[in-house]
Amino acid sequence: MSADSPLEWTPDGQPRSRAFGDVYFSAEDGLAETRAVFLAGCGLPQAWAGRRRFVVGELGFGTGLNIAALLQLWAATRPPHGRLHVFSIEAFPIAAHEAARALSRWPELAEVVGLLTSHWPGRARGRHRVDLPELSATLDLAAMEAEPALAGWQGRADAWFLDGFAPSANPQMWSDEVLGLVAARSAPGARAATFTVAGQVRRGLAAHGFAVAKRPGFGRKRERLEAWLAGEAADPPTSRVAIVGAGIAGAAAARAVRALGGEAAVVEAAAPGSGGSGNPAALVTPRLDAGLGEAARLFAQAFGRATMLYAGVAGATIVRGVLQLASDAREAERFAKIAASDVFEAGDLAVIDPAAAAARLGELAPAALDQASALAIDPAPVLAAWAGAPIRARVAALTRDGGGWRLLDTEGREILRADAVILAAALASRELAPDLPLQAVRGQATFASGPSAPAAAWGGYVLPTRDGLLFGATHDRDDAGADLRPDDHRRNLDTLARALPGLAARVADLPLAGRASVRAVTPDRAPIAGALGGGLFALTGFGSRGFSLAPLLAEHVAALALGAPSPIGAAAADLVDPGRFARRAARRGS
């Protein structure tokens, strides 16, 4: 048991909450209680019969027992082509090894517990997504208090497991505000179940539209509670999603659509990675925002999700660990503040002194932020794995076709029809959506074969490739040229020499190659990820951070397109919503 663990173990091996002094599950038989109170109490598995998507919400993830039992039942009874989506909340998350110990008393759950603990969500404050493709299931865990977690969740649950610690121990979990949010985040016909029959819970659920009934309890508990809403459950329509662009944004969108059970058709005018995603290496690093506000939390979540997903692509990772060099003592202090925050996983960030940085880099260096889980990746395997074989065509026009879209080429011929379209073609996205406020920024990177170097960033960056290193890059606004310019190689060498003069000297006399591409940036430097209206969506404006941000934001856009729960909160969605610029202009005008 670590000092920061939220649980302790009783003499008979029961996990108990340090904060609330309550056990995580029944000492008699927690699994039997879960099956009786939550699974049967929500009418499972009958409630998901014939459904393509079923959403379960939970207050109190705890050891994961309820979800392990749910996943086992889902695996045995899920409908054909069905997908399970779980949203759970836990303000005091435990570690995977603690969950494995707590759940080891039920050997019949061993297979699903092994799968769940091997994909265990992180413990950083915020939202975490876990893929369980073996079970056609997705888990979103909100590591935060119940009220903000529910307020920000954008899904609608068909069933609720209300399993916080007892109302007497943890009254905030059972407040009228929380129960009102449960009702607001429920689909028509939703059911809810809980072990408690406390009056405040019964009254709270009833006040927010639930019919409530007591049922025979489990074990020593005389009664339990079931509740339900009026209405008929319904699945969202099936969707074929067309994705314009096969760079990292388009490839991530295709992966996300397929992960949610949709059909993805990628259309690319040239070849995957022909734009800004085609360098031989790419950095995956967090955006370092010492304000630690909503934007910082979103970008930290995106970074964590990106590194998790790239780890699953064979041949993608070149090196793990990137140093961010401090320009002065003030920046080192800013790094220390970010490293000490709770928006990143423990051990992800640490400030190291100049001696340690120099030992890593092989020459004199300032203090640095050691980003231990940051990556240098090879984009090609990622694009191949996620985008597949795109349709080779230039989309010149989009026309409405009933409730969907026709994609037309330059000759007016139909490329394909789709229910929804995601524009993920960087700057070219504005050819199909002219109102997107995108600006061109040209960047040229320089490659050298032979030498190697650790991955590092400052105002520029250097990272290893499969056969040498890449460094740069230029940043020229309103320049859409993709031509290779010798002067820009010299500019990149100068940038490298300012931070790592020894490395620059070793590279200076080598033959230099390179590549230029055009990034798309927005006026507020945040990406665009959201709905444009009528089944049209945008995923663009990443600047130089596409490989860090696109995987998570693609999941958000795919969820919007398919009517599934998004992995990000409502406030984060507002930060990247395409309509934010018009809303700001309207506020200025008023």
C-alpha positions as CSV (number, residue, x, y, z in Angstrom):
1,M,0.0,0.0,0.0
2,S,1.6,3.3,-1.1
3,A,1.3,6.5,1.0
4,D,-0.8,8.2,-1.7
5,S,-3.3,5.3,-2.1
6,P,-6.9,6.2,-1.3
7,L,-7.5,2.7,0.1
8,E,-6.3,0.6,3.0
9,W,-6.7,-3.1,3.7
10,T,-8.7,-4.4,6.6
11,P,-7.2,-7.4,8.6
12,D,-9.4,-9.8,6.6
13,G,-8.2,-8.4,3.3
14,Q,-11.1,-6.1,2.5
15,P,-10.3,-2.8,0.7
16,R,-11.6,0.2,2.6
17,S,-11.6,3.9,1.7
18,R,-9.3,6.0,3.7
19,A,-11.3,9.2,3.0
20,F,-14.8,7.8,3.8
21,G,-14.1,4.9,6.2
22,D,-16.4,2.7,4.2
23,V,-15.8,-0.6,2.4
24,Y,-15.7,-0.8,-1.4
25,F,-18.1,-3.8,-1.6
26,S,-20.0,-6.3,0.6
27,A,-17.9,-8.5,2.8
28,E,-20.4,-11.3,2.2
29,D,-20.0,-11.5,-1.5
30,G,-19.4,-8.2,-3.4
31,L,-19.8,-9.9,-6.8
32,A,-23.2,-11.4,-6.0
33,E,-24.2,-8.0,-4.6
34,T,-23.2,-6.3,-7.8
35,R,-25.2,-8.8,-9.9
36,A,-28.2,-8.5,-7.7
37,V,-28.2,-4.7,-7.1
38,F,-26.8,-3.2,-10.3
39,L,-27.0,-5.7,-13.1
40,A,-30.4,-7.1,-12.3
41,G,-31.6,-3.8,-10.9
42,C,-31.0,-2.2,-14.3
43,G,-32.7,-5.0,-16.2
44,L,-29.5,-6.4,-17.7
45,P,-29.0,-8.1,-20.0
46,Q,-32.6,-7.8,-21.3
47,A,-32.3,-4.0,-21.6
48,W,-29.6,-4.2,-24.2
49,A,-31.2,-6.9,-26.4
50,G,-31.3,-5.7,-30.0
51,R,-29.3,-2.5,-29.3
52,R,-26.4,-1.3,-31.4
53,R,-25.1,1.0,-28.6
54,F,-25.8,0.8,-24.9
55,V,-24.5,3.3,-22.4
56,V,-24.0,2.7,-18.7
57,G,-23.2,5.5,-16.3
58,E,-21.7,4.9,-12.8
59,L,-21.1,7.0,-9.7
60,G,-18.2,5.4,-7.9
61,F,-15.8,3.3,-10.0
62,G,-13.9,2.1,-6.9
63,T,-12.1,-1.2,-7.5
64,G,-13.9,-1.6,-10.9
65,L,-16.0,-4.6,-9.6
66,N,-19.2,-3.4,-11.0
67,I,-17.7,-2.7,-14.4
68,A,-15.8,-6.1,-14.4
69,A,-19.1,-7.9,-13.8
70,L,-20.8,-5.7,-16.4
71,L,-18.2,-6.5,-19.0
72,Q,-18.4,-10.3,-18.2
73,L,-22.2,-10.2,-18.7
74,W,-21.8,-8.1,-21.9
75,A,-19.3,-10.5,-23.3
76,A,-21.7,-13.4,-22.8
77,T,-24.9,-11.7,-24.0
78,R,-24.2,-8.7,-26.2
79,P,-26.3,-8.3,-29.3
80,P,-24.8,-8.7,-32.7
81,H,-22.8,-5.6,-33.7
82,G,-23.6,-4.1,-30.3
83,R,-21.2,-1.7,-28.6
84,L,-21.0,-0.9,-24.9
85,H,-20.0,2.5,-23.6
86,V,-19.3,3.0,-19.9
87,F,-18.9,6.3,-18.2
88,S,-17.8,6.2,-14.6
89,I,-16.7,8.7,-12.0
90,E,-14.1,8.3,-9.3
91,A,-12.6,11.2,-7.3
92,F,-10.0,8.9,-5.6
93,P,-8.8,6.5,-8.3
94,I,-6.7,3.5,-7.2
95,A,-3.9,1.8,-9.0
96,A,-4.2,-1.2,-11.3
97,H,-2.4,-3.5,-9.0
98,E,-4.7,-2.6,-6.1
99,A,-7.7,-3.4,-8.2
100,A,-6.2,-6.7,-9.2
101,R,-5.7,-7.6,-5.6
102,A,-9.2,-6.5,-4.6
103,L,-10.8,-8.5,-7.4
104,S,-8.6,-11.6,-7.1
105,R,-11.2,-13.2,-4.7
106,W,-13.4,-13.9,-7.7
107,P,-11.6,-16.3,-10.0
108,E,-14.6,-16.4,-12.3
109,L,-13.8,-12.8,-13.2
110,A,-10.1,-13.5,-13.8
111,E,-10.2,-13.1,-17.6
112,V,-12.1,-9.8,-17.7
113,V,-10.3,-8.4,-14.7
114,G,-6.9,-9.2,-16.4
115,L,-8.1,-7.3,-19.5
116,L,-9.5,-4.4,-17.5
117,T,-6.4,-4.0,-15.3
118,S,-4.1,-4.2,-18.3
119,H,-5.9,-1.2,-19.7
120,W,-6.4,0.5,-16.4
121,P,-7.2,4.3,-16.7
122,G,-4.7,6.9,-15.4
123,R,-5.0,8.7,-12.1
124,A,-4.4,12.3,-13.3
125,R,-7.3,14.7,-12.5
126,G,-9.4,14.8,-15.6
127,R,-11.0,12.4,-18.1
128,H,-9.5,9.1,-19.3
129,R,-10.6,6.9,-22.2
130,V,-9.9,3.2,-22.2
131,D,-10.5,1.0,-25.3
132,L,-11.6,-2.6,-24.9
133,P,-11.9,-3.7,-28.5
134,E,-11.9,-7.4,-27.4
135,L,-15.3,-6.7,-25.9
136,S,-16.5,-4.0,-28.3
137,A,-16.5,-1.7,-25.3
138,T,-15.2,1.7,-24.3
139,L,-14.7,3.0,-20.8
140,D,-14.5,6.8,-20.0
141,L,-13.4,7.5,-16.4
142,A,-13.7,10.9,-14.9
143,A,-11.1,11.2,-12.2
144,M,-12.9,14.1,-10.3
145,E,-15.8,14.9,-8.1
146,A,-19.2,13.8,-9.3
147,E,-20.9,17.1,-9.9
148,P,-18.3,18.6,-12.4
149,A,-17.9,15.2,-14.0
150,L,-21.6,14.9,-14.7
151,A,-22.0,18.5,-15.7
152,G,-19.3,18.2,-18.3
153,W,-20.2,14.7,-19.7
154,Q,-21.9,14.9,-23.1
155,G,-23.5,11.5,-23.2
156,R,-26.9,10.0,-22.3
157,A,-26.9,6.8,-20.2
158,D,-29.4,3.9,-20.6
159,A,-28.5,2.6,-17.2
160,W,-27.0,4.0,-14.0
161,F,-25.1,2.2,-11.2
162,L,-25.4,4.6,-8.3
163,D,-22.6,3.2,-6.1
164,G,-21.0,5.9,-4.2
165,F,-20.0,5.4,-0.6
166,A,-22.9,5.4,1.8
167,P,-24.9,8.7,1.9
168,S,-24.0,9.1,5.6
169,A,-20.3,9.0,4.7
170,N,-20.3,10.8,1.4
171,P,-23.3,13.1,1.1
172,Q,-22.0,15.1,-1.8
173,M,-22.3,12.1,-4.1
174,W,-26.0,11.9,-3.3
175,S,-26.9,15.6,-3.4
176,D,-29.9,16.9,-5.2
177,E,-27.5,18.6,-7.7
178,V,-25.9,15.3,-8.6
179,L,-29.1,13.4,-8.9
180,G,-30.5,16.2,-11.1
181,L,-27.5,15.8,-13.4
182,V,-28.0,12.0,-13.5
183,A,-31.5,12.6,-14.7
184,A,-30.4,15.2,-17.2
185,R,-27.7,12.8,-18.6
186,S,-30.2,10.0,-19.0
187,A,-31.7,8.6,-22.2
188,P,-35.5,8.0,-22.5
189,G,-36.4,4.8,-20.7
190,A,-33.2,4.9,-18.6
191,R,-33.0,2.8,-15.4
192,A,-31.0,3.4,-12.3
193,A,-30.1,1.1,-9.4
194,T,-28.5,1.5,-6.0
195,F,-28.0,-0.3,-2.7
196,T,-29.3,2.5,-0.6
197,V,-32.9,3.4,0.1
198,A,-32.1,6.6,2.0
199,G,-34.9,9.1,1.9
200,Q,-32.8,11.8,0.3
201,V,-32.0,9.5,-2.6
202,R,-35.5,8.4,-3.1
203,R,-36.8,11.9,-3.0
204,G,-34.0,13.3,-5.2
205,L,-34.6,10.7,-7.9
206,A,-38.4,11.2,-7.8
207,A,-38.0,15.0,-7.9
208,H,-36.1,14.7,-11.1
209,G,-38.5,12.5,-13.0
210,F,-37.7,9.0,-12.0
211,A,-40.3,6.5,-10.8
212,V,-38.8,4.8,-7.7
213,A,-39.5,1.5,-6.1
214,K,-37.9,-0.4,-3.2
215,R,-36.9,-4.0,-3.9
216,P,-35.6,-6.8,-1.7
217,G,-32.1,-6.1,-0.7
218,F,-28.9,-8.3,-0.8
219,G,-27.4,-10.0,2.2
220,R,-27.9,-8.1,5.4
221,K,-29.5,-5.2,3.6
222,R,-33.2,-5.4,3.8
223,E,-34.0,-3.3,0.7
224,R,-32.4,-1.7,-2.3
225,L,-33.7,0.8,-4.9
226,E,-34.6,0.7,-8.5
227,A,-35.7,3.8,-10.6
228,W,-36.7,4.4,-14.2
229,L,-37.6,7.1,-16.6
230,A,-40.5,7.1,-19.0
231,G,-39.8,6.8,-22.7
232,E,-38.5,4.4,-25.3
233,A,-34.8,3.6,-25.8
234,A,-33.5,4.2,-29.3
235,D,-30.2,3.8,-31.1
236,P,-28.7,6.6,-33.2
237,P,-28.9,5.9,-37.0
238,T,-26.0,3.9,-38.5
239,S,-23.5,6.2,-40.1
240,R,-21.1,6.1,-43.0
241,V,-18.6,8.9,-42.4
242,A,-16.5,10.4,-45.2
243,I,-13.2,11.9,-44.1
244,V,-11.4,14.4,-46.3
245,G,-7.7,14.2,-45.8
246,A,-5.3,11.4,-44.8
247,G,-2.8,13.2,-42.7
248,I,-2.8,12.6,-38.9
249,A,-6.1,14.4,-38.5
250,G,-7.9,12.3,-41.1
251,A,-6.2,9.1,-40.1
252,A,-7.1,9.6,-36.4
253,A,-10.7,10.4,-37.4
254,A,-10.9,7.1,-39.4
255,R,-9.6,5.2,-36.4
256,A,-12.0,6.9,-34.1
257,V,-15.0,6.3,-36.3
258,R,-14.2,2.6,-36.7
259,A,-13.6,2.3,-32.9
260,L,-17.2,3.5,-32.3
261,G,-18.6,1.0,-34.8
262,G,-19.0,3.4,-37.7
263,E,-17.9,3.0,-41.3
264,A,-15.1,5.4,-42.3
265,A,-14.2,6.3,-45.9
266,V,-11.1,8.4,-46.3
267,V,-10.6,10.5,-49.4
268,E,-7.1,12.0,-50.1
269,A,-6.1,14.1,-53.0
270,A,-2.5,13.0,-53.0
271,A,-1.1,10.4,-50.6
272,P,-1.3,9.8,-46.9
273,G,1.1,12.3,-45.2
274,S,1.6,14.3,-48.3
275,G,1.1,17.5,-46.2
276,G,2.3,18.4,-42.7
277,S,2.2,14.7,-41.5
278,G,4.8,13.4,-43.9
279,N,8.1,14.1,-42.1
280,P,10.2,11.0,-41.2
281,A,9.7,11.8,-37.5
282,A,7.2,13.8,-35.4
283,L,7.2,15.0,-31.8
284,V,4.5,14.1,-29.4
285,T,4.8,16.5,-26.4
286,P,2.4,18.3,-24.1
287,R,1.6,21.9,-24.5
288,L,3.0,23.5,-21.4
289,D,0.4,25.9,-19.9
290,A,1.2,27.1,-16.4
291,G,-2.2,28.6,-16.1
292,L,-3.5,25.0,-15.5
293,G,-7.0,26.0,-16.7
294,E,-9.4,24.3,-19.0
295,A,-7.1,24.5,-22.0
296,A,-4.2,23.0,-20.0
297,R,-6.4,20.1,-18.9
298,L,-7.6,19.5,-22.4
299,F,-4.1,19.5,-23.9
300,A,-2.8,17.3,-21.1
301,Q,-5.6,14.8,-21.7
302,A,-4.9,14.9,-25.4
303,F,-1.2,14.2,-24.8
304,G,-1.9,11.2,-22.6
305,R,-4.4,9.8,-25.1
306,A,-2.0,10.2,-28.0
307,T,0.9,8.5,-26.3
308,M,-1.4,5.6,-25.3
309,L,-2.7,5.2,-28.8
310,Y,0.7,5.4,-30.5
311,A,2.0,2.7,-28.2
312,G,-0.5,0.3,-29.8
313,V,0.9,0.9,-33.4
314,A,3.7,-1.5,-34.3
315,G,6.8,0.4,-35.4
316,A,5.6,3.8,-34.5
317,T,7.8,4.8,-31.6
318,I,11.3,5.8,-32.3
319,V,12.2,7.0,-28.8
320,R,10.5,7.8,-25.6
321,G,11.5,10.8,-23.5
322,V,11.9,14.4,-24.7
323,L,13.8,17.3,-22.9
324,Q,12.3,20.8,-23.0
325,L,15.2,23.1,-22.4
326,A,14.5,26.2,-20.2
327,S,15.5,29.5,-21.7
328,D,16.1,31.1,-18.2
329,A,15.4,30.6,-14.5
330,R,11.9,32.0,-14.8
331,E,11.0,29.4,-17.4
332,A,12.5,26.6,-15.2
333,E,10.2,27.8,-12.4
334,R,7.2,27.6,-14.8
335,F,8.2,24.1,-15.7
336,A,8.3,23.2,-12.0
337,K,4.8,24.5,-11.5
338,I,3.5,22.4,-14.4
339,A,5.3,19.3,-13.3
340,A,3.9,19.6,-9.8
341,S,0.3,19.9,-11.0
342,D,-2.2,17.0,-11.0
343,V,-3.2,17.2,-14.7
344,F,-0.4,14.9,-15.8
345,E,0.3,11.3,-14.6
346,A,2.8,10.9,-11.8
347,G,6.3,10.7,-13.3
348,D,5.4,12.2,-16.7
349,L,7.2,15.5,-16.0
350,A,10.2,16.4,-13.8
351,V,12.6,19.3,-13.8
352,I,16.2,18.3,-14.0
353,D,19.3,20.5,-13.4
354,P,21.8,21.6,-16.0
355,A,24.2,18.8,-15.1
356,A,21.6,16.1,-15.7
357,A,20.4,17.7,-18.9
358,A,24.0,18.0,-20.1
359,A,24.6,14.3,-19.4
360,R,21.5,13.4,-21.5
361,L,22.5,15.7,-24.4
362,G,26.3,15.2,-24.4
363,E,27.1,18.9,-24.2
364,L,26.4,21.9,-21.9
365,A,22.8,22.6,-21.4
366,P,20.4,24.6,-19.1
367,A,17.9,23.1,-16.7
368,A,15.2,21.2,-18.5
369,L,11.8,19.6,-18.2
370,D,12.2,15.9,-18.6
371,Q,9.0,14.8,-20.4
372,A,9.4,11.1,-19.7
373,S,6.4,9.8,-21.6
374,A,6.8,12.2,-24.6
375,L,7.6,10.5,-27.9
376,A,9.4,10.9,-31.2
377,I,7.4,8.7,-33.6
378,D,7.5,7.6,-37.2
379,P,4.3,8.9,-38.8
380,A,4.2,6.4,-41.6
381,P,3.1,3.3,-39.6
382,V,0.5,5.4,-37.8
383,L,-1.0,6.7,-41.0
384,A,-1.0,3.3,-42.6
385,A,-2.6,1.6,-39.6
386,W,-5.3,4.2,-39.1
387,A,-6.1,5.6,-42.5
388,G,-5.8,2.3,-44.4
389,A,-6.0,2.7,-48.2
390,P,-7.7,6.0,-48.9
391,I,-9.8,6.8,-52.0
392,R,-7.5,8.8,-54.3
393,A,-9.5,11.8,-55.4
394,R,-9.7,15.6,-54.8
395,V,-13.0,16.6,-53.2
396,A,-14.0,19.8,-55.1
397,A,-17.5,20.1,-53.8
398,L,-20.0,18.8,-51.2
399,T,-23.7,18.7,-52.0
400,R,-26.6,17.7,-49.7
401,D,-28.3,14.4,-50.6
402,G,-31.4,14.0,-48.5
403,G,-30.1,13.6,-44.9
404,G,-26.5,13.0,-46.1
405,W,-23.8,14.3,-48.4
406,R,-22.4,13.7,-51.9
407,L,-18.7,14.2,-52.4
408,L,-17.9,15.4,-55.9
409,D,-14.5,15.6,-57.7
410,T,-13.2,18.4,-60.0
411,E,-15.2,17.1,-62.9
412,G,-18.4,17.0,-60.9
413,R,-18.4,13.2,-60.6
414,E,-19.6,11.6,-57.5
415,I,-16.8,10.1,-55.4
416,L,-19.0,8.7,-52.7
417,R,-22.1,9.3,-50.5
418,A,-22.0,9.5,-46.7
419,D,-24.2,10.3,-43.8
420,A,-21.6,12.7,-42.3
421,V,-18.4,14.4,-43.5
422,I,-15.3,15.3,-41.5
423,L,-13.0,17.9,-43.1
424,A,-9.5,17.0,-41.9
425,A,-7.4,18.4,-44.8
426,A,-5.5,21.1,-42.8
427,L,-5.5,24.4,-44.8
428,A,-7.4,22.8,-47.7
429,S,-10.4,22.3,-45.4
430,R,-11.4,25.9,-46.1
431,E,-11.9,25.1,-49.8
432,L,-15.0,23.2,-48.7
433,A,-15.9,25.3,-45.7
434,P,-14.7,28.9,-46.6
435,D,-15.8,30.3,-43.2
436,L,-13.1,28.3,-41.3
437,P,-10.6,31.0,-40.0
438,L,-7.4,29.2,-41.0
439,Q,-4.0,30.8,-41.7
440,A,-1.1,29.3,-43.6
441,V,2.2,28.8,-41.8
442,R,5.0,27.3,-43.8
443,G,7.5,25.1,-42.0
444,Q,10.6,23.5,-43.4
445,A,12.4,20.8,-41.5
446,T,16.0,19.6,-42.1
447,F,17.2,16.0,-42.1
448,A,20.7,14.6,-41.7
449,S,21.6,10.9,-42.2
450,G,24.1,9.3,-39.8
451,P,24.3,11.2,-36.6
452,S,21.9,10.6,-33.7
453,A,20.7,12.7,-30.8
454,P,18.3,12.6,-27.9
455,A,14.9,14.3,-28.6
456,A,14.9,17.9,-27.3
457,A,13.0,21.1,-27.8
458,W,13.5,24.8,-27.0
459,G,12.4,27.4,-29.6
460,G,13.3,24.8,-32.1
461,Y,13.7,21.0,-31.8
462,V,15.8,18.0,-32.7
463,L,14.7,14.4,-32.8
464,P,16.0,11.1,-34.0
465,T,14.7,9.5,-37.2
466,R,15.2,5.9,-38.4
467,D,18.5,6.8,-40.0
468,G,19.7,10.1,-38.5
469,L,18.1,13.2,-37.1
470,L,15.6,15.9,-38.0
471,F,15.7,19.5,-36.7
472,G,14.0,22.8,-37.3
473,A,11.6,24.0,-38.2
474,T,10.9,27.4,-39.8
475,H,7.7,29.1,-39.1
476,D,6.6,31.6,-41.8
477,R,3.1,33.0,-41.6
478,D,1.0,33.5,-44.7
479,D,3.5,31.5,-46.8
480,A,1.9,28.5,-48.5
481,G,4.9,27.4,-50.5
482,A,6.0,23.8,-50.3
483,D,9.3,24.3,-52.2
484,L,12.6,23.4,-50.5
485,R,14.8,26.5,-49.7
486,P,18.5,26.2,-49.0
487,D,18.3,29.4,-46.9
488,D,15.9,27.7,-44.6
489,H,18.3,24.8,-43.9
490,R,20.8,27.5,-42.8
491,R,18.1,29.1,-40.5
492,N,17.5,25.6,-39.0
493,L,21.2,25.1,-38.4
494,D,21.3,28.5,-36.7
495,T,18.4,27.5,-34.4
496,L,20.1,24.2,-33.6
497,A,23.4,26.0,-32.8
498,R,21.8,28.4,-30.3
499,A,20.7,25.5,-28.1
500,L,23.1,22.7,-29.0
501,P,26.2,24.1,-30.7
502,G,28.2,20.9,-30.4
503,L,25.6,18.9,-32.3
504,A,25.2,21.7,-34.9
505,A,28.9,21.6,-35.5
506,R,28.8,17.9,-36.2
507,V,25.9,18.3,-38.6
508,A,27.0,21.5,-40.4
509,D,29.2,19.7,-43.0
510,L,26.9,16.8,-43.7
511,P,24.6,16.7,-46.8
512,L,21.3,18.1,-45.7
513,A,17.9,17.1,-47.0
514,G,14.5,18.4,-45.9
515,R,10.9,18.9,-46.5
516,A,8.5,21.8,-46.4
517,S,4.8,21.7,-45.7
518,V,2.0,24.1,-44.8
519,R,0.5,24.1,-41.4
520,A,-3.0,25.5,-40.7
521,V,-3.4,27.7,-37.6
522,T,-6.4,29.6,-36.1
523,P,-6.6,33.1,-34.7
524,D,-6.6,31.9,-31.1
525,R,-4.0,29.1,-31.8
526,A,-6.4,26.4,-30.6
527,P,-7.5,23.7,-33.1
528,I,-11.0,23.4,-34.6
529,A,-12.8,20.2,-33.7
530,G,-16.6,20.1,-33.9
531,A,-19.8,20.5,-35.9
532,L,-20.3,22.9,-38.7
533,G,-24.0,21.9,-39.1
534,G,-26.1,19.5,-41.1
535,G,-23.7,16.5,-40.6
536,L,-20.6,18.4,-41.6
537,F,-17.7,18.5,-39.1
538,A,-14.2,20.1,-39.0
539,L,-11.0,18.7,-37.6
540,T,-8.2,21.1,-38.5
541,G,-6.1,24.1,-37.3
542,F,-3.6,22.0,-35.4
543,G,-0.5,24.1,-36.4
544,S,2.5,22.0,-35.5
545,R,0.7,20.0,-32.8
546,G,-1.3,17.6,-34.8
547,F,0.3,14.4,-33.6
548,S,-0.2,15.5,-30.0
549,L,-3.8,16.7,-30.3
550,A,-5.5,15.0,-33.2
551,P,-6.1,11.5,-31.7
552,L,-8.2,12.8,-28.8
553,L,-10.0,15.5,-30.8
554,A,-10.7,13.1,-33.6
555,E,-12.5,10.9,-31.0
556,H,-14.6,13.9,-30.0
557,V,-15.6,14.7,-33.6
558,A,-16.3,11.0,-34.3
559,A,-18.5,10.9,-31.3
560,L,-20.5,13.9,-32.5
561,A,-20.9,12.4,-35.9
562,L,-22.1,9.1,-34.6
563,G,-24.2,10.2,-31.7
564,A,-21.8,8.6,-29.1
565,P,-20.5,10.0,-25.8
566,S,-17.4,12.2,-26.3
567,P,-14.2,11.7,-24.3
568,I,-13.9,15.4,-23.5
569,G,-15.9,17.6,-21.3
570,A,-18.4,20.3,-22.5
571,A,-16.1,23.2,-21.5
572,A,-13.2,21.6,-23.4
573,A,-15.5,21.1,-26.4
574,D,-16.4,24.8,-26.3
575,L,-12.6,25.7,-26.5
576,V,-12.3,23.9,-29.9
577,D,-15.8,24.3,-31.3
578,P,-15.9,25.9,-34.8
579,G,-18.6,28.3,-33.7
580,R,-16.5,30.0,-31.1
581,F,-15.2,32.7,-33.4
582,A,-18.7,33.7,-34.5
583,R,-19.8,33.8,-30.8
584,R,-16.9,36.0,-29.8
585,A,-17.6,38.3,-32.7
586,A,-21.3,38.6,-31.7
587,R,-20.3,39.4,-28.1
588,R,-18.0,42.1,-29.3
589,G,-20.7,43.5,-31.5
590,S,-23.2,43.6,-28.7
